[in-house]
Amino acid sequence: MDVILLRYEIPSDRINDLRKLFSEAKNRESEVADILQREEMLTESIFLEEGPDVSYLLWYMETPDIEKAWETYEEATDALIAESREVMEEALNIDFHSAVSECECLFHAGQRDRPAVIQ
């Protein structure tokens, strides 16, 4: 099982772009569920850490194979993924493979049979 937490520095003038992107994604549950299934992504969470001088996007992923998940994402043509790429890659200058930091997972636990939730 791959459990990943990535951290990206976010320009303060782009925070609202992130909020809008993920607010809209919450309303597209069937698209998100389909993408997660194809990526074999068990859990994907996006957090915003706002500080006085710098803000960060934190991206948590849990999947049996992170390389397969990345490959599936990069080859996808879904509208939601295209919108995500536009905001995160172009507007925010995020290269998904060059996070500011990749956090070390010291402990991870979860229940096998948990309900699917998009919030």
N, C-alpha and C positions, 0 to 999 in steps of 0.2 A: 504494500500500500504506500503510495506517495502522498505525503502531507506537506504542503508548501505554503509559506507565507512570504509574499514579496512586498517590498516597500518602494514607492515611487514618489519623488518630489513633485509637487503640483504647484504651478504658478497661481498665486492668489486670485488673479483675474479670470481663472478658468474653473473655479470651484462650482459656480452655478451651472456650467455646462455639464459637469459630472452629476450634479444633483438632478438635473433635467433628464439626462440619459438614463439613469438608474430608476428614477421615478416612472418614466415611461416603460421601462423593462418590466416593472412590477405589474403593469396592466396588460402584459402580453404573456400570460402564464403558459399557454399552450406552446408558443414559440420557444420560450425558455426551457420548458420541460423537454421538448424535442431536441434542442441543442445539447442539453445536459446528457440525454440518453446517448446520442451519437458520440459525444466525447467520452462517454463512460465516466462522467464527473459525478461523484457521489454528493459532494458539497462544494459550493462556490459562494463565497461571501466577499463583499467589497465594503471597506470601511474608509472613512475620512477622518484623519487626525489633523485638526486645525491648531496651529501654534501662532504665537505673536509674530514670529519672523518667517516661518516656513510651514507649509502644510504638506501632508503626505496622503497618498492613496495606499491602503493596505489591502492586499488581495490574497485571500485564503482559498486554497484548493485541496480537495481530497479526492483521489482517483487511484485506481489500480496501476495506471501507467501514464505518468505526466507527459512523456514524449508523444504518445499516441493522442492524448488530449490536445496538445499544442498543434500537432500535425492536422488533426481534424478541424480545429479552429482556423488554422491558416488556409486550409483548402475550402472552407465553407463559403457559400454564396448567399446565405440567409440575409434578409433585409436587416434584422436586428444586429447581426454580427457586422454588417457593413456600416451601420450607424455607430456601433461601438468603436470600430476601427477609425472612423472619421474623427470622432471626438478624442479618443485616447491617443491614437498614433499621430494624427495631423495637428489638431488644435493644441494638444498637450505635449506634443513631442515625446511620447512614450514609445520606446522600443521595448516590446514585451520581454525580450531576452536580456535587457540590461537594467535591471532594477537597481535602485540605490543600495538595497541590501536584500539578501535572502536570509531570513531568520532560521536559526537552528531549532528544530523541533525536539524538545527535551522529553515531552510526554504527549501522548495522544490516546484517547479512549473514546469509544462510541458503541452504541447498541447496533446489532446487526439489522434488525427489522424495525426501522424507524419510518415514520410517514414522510412523504414528499411535501415540502413547504416552500413556497415562494413568497417572500415578504420584503 
